[in-house]
Amino acid sequence: MAARTAYSRRSRRKQPNYSLRVKRWIGMVVVIVILMFIVFNRHGMLHLYRLRAEQEHLEAEIAILQERAAELRREVASLQSDMSYIERLAREKYRMVKRGEKVFRVIQSSPEPGRDEGEPAPR
């Protein structure tokens, strides 16, 4: 009888425990489902990553717009106080001249045949 019990103990060890395997598989499936839910749901990690990328993009755009606003404030201040800046702007942008000044216009001649309009004329 001692031999029989030893044999049955060995066979018990070698026999697969199906209920344990089923529990492990169910546990793995539950863990996978939970991980998928954490990553892919509406408020999951993937959505969080996209929101952070959008936030970085918007912060960069805000920085650019703040710099542009500062430039415009400086220009407004110059327009309100700096007469030389106003004069330069009027001359360059609006082609204005003072009374008594003469304006010379440079007229380009028509280009030679075979030469593009953008090329300078030979000297």
C-alpha positions as CSV (number, residue, x, y, z in Angstrom):
1,M,0.0,0.0,0.0
2,A,2.9,2.3,0.6
3,A,3.9,1.9,-3.0
4,R,0.5,2.8,-4.1
5,T,0.3,6.0,-2.2
6,A,3.7,7.1,-3.5
7,Y,2.6,6.4,-7.0
8,S,-0.6,8.4,-6.5
9,R,1.3,11.3,-5.1
10,R,3.5,11.4,-8.1
11,S,0.6,11.2,-10.4
12,R,-1.1,14.0,-8.6
13,R,1.9,16.2,-9.0
14,K,2.1,15.6,-12.7
15,Q,-1.6,15.9,-13.4
16,P,-2.4,19.5,-14.5
17,N,-4.6,21.4,-12.2
18,Y,-7.3,22.6,-14.7
19,S,-9.0,24.9,-12.2
20,L,-5.7,26.7,-11.5
21,R,-5.1,27.1,-15.2
22,V,-8.6,28.5,-15.8
23,K,-8.2,30.9,-13.0
24,R,-4.8,32.1,-14.4
25,W,-6.3,32.6,-17.9
26,I,-9.3,34.5,-16.4
27,G,-6.9,36.6,-14.4
28,M,-4.8,37.4,-17.4
29,V,-7.8,38.3,-19.5
30,V,-9.1,40.6,-16.7
31,V,-5.7,42.3,-16.5
32,I,-5.5,42.8,-20.3
33,V,-9.1,44.2,-20.4
34,I,-8.2,46.6,-17.5
35,L,-5.0,47.7,-19.2
36,M,-6.9,48.3,-22.5
37,F,-9.5,50.3,-20.7
38,I,-6.8,52.4,-19.0
39,V,-5.0,53.1,-22.3
40,F,-7.8,53.4,-24.8
41,N,-10.9,54.7,-23.1
42,R,-12.1,58.3,-23.5
43,H,-10.1,59.5,-20.5
44,G,-7.2,57.0,-20.9
45,M,-3.5,57.5,-21.3
46,L,-3.7,57.7,-25.1
47,H,-6.1,60.6,-24.8
48,L,-4.0,62.2,-22.1
49,Y,-0.9,62.0,-24.4
50,R,-2.8,63.7,-27.2
51,L,-4.1,66.4,-24.9
52,R,-0.5,67.1,-23.7
53,A,0.8,67.3,-27.3
54,E,-2.0,69.8,-28.1
55,Q,-1.3,71.7,-24.9
56,E,2.4,72.1,-25.9
57,H,1.4,73.2,-29.4
58,L,-1.0,75.8,-28.0
59,E,1.6,77.1,-25.5
60,A,4.1,77.6,-28.4
61,E,1.4,79.4,-30.3
62,I,0.6,81.6,-27.3
63,A,4.3,82.5,-27.0
64,I,4.4,83.5,-30.6
65,L,1.3,85.6,-30.3
66,Q,2.5,87.3,-27.1
67,E,5.7,88.2,-28.9
68,R,3.7,89.7,-31.8
69,A,1.5,91.6,-29.3
70,A,4.7,93.1,-27.7
71,E,6.0,94.1,-31.1
72,L,2.7,95.8,-31.9
73,R,2.7,97.6,-28.5
74,R,6.2,98.9,-29.3
75,E,5.1,100.1,-32.7
76,V,2.1,101.9,-31.2
77,A,4.4,103.6,-28.7
78,S,6.7,104.6,-31.5
79,L,3.8,105.9,-33.5
80,Q,2.5,108.0,-30.6
81,S,5.9,109.5,-29.6
82,D,8.7,109.1,-32.2
83,M,8.3,111.7,-35.0
84,S,11.4,110.3,-36.9
85,Y,9.7,106.8,-37.0
86,I,6.5,108.3,-38.3
87,E,8.3,110.2,-41.0
88,R,10.3,107.2,-42.1
89,L,7.2,105.1,-42.2
90,A,5.3,107.7,-44.2
91,R,8.2,107.9,-46.7
92,E,8.8,104.1,-47.1
93,K,5.3,102.7,-46.8
94,Y,3.1,105.5,-48.2
95,R,5.7,107.2,-50.5
96,M,5.1,110.6,-49.0
97,V,7.4,113.5,-49.5
98,K,7.9,116.9,-47.8
99,R,7.0,120.1,-49.5
100,G,9.7,121.3,-51.7
101,E,11.4,117.9,-52.2
102,K,11.8,116.5,-55.6
103,V,11.0,112.9,-56.4
104,F,13.0,110.9,-58.9
105,R,11.5,107.8,-60.4
106,V,13.8,105.2,-61.9
107,I,12.2,103.6,-64.9
108,Q,13.6,100.3,-66.1
109,S,13.9,99.8,-69.8
110,S,12.2,96.8,-71.4
111,P,14.4,93.7,-71.2
112,E,16.4,92.5,-74.1
113,P,15.1,89.5,-76.1
114,G,16.2,86.3,-74.5
115,R,16.7,87.7,-71.1
116,D,14.4,87.4,-68.1
117,E,12.8,90.5,-66.5
118,G,14.4,89.6,-63.2
119,E,18.0,89.6,-64.5
120,P,20.0,92.8,-64.0
121,A,21.1,94.6,-67.2
122,P,24.8,94.2,-68.1
123,R,27.0,97.2,-67.3
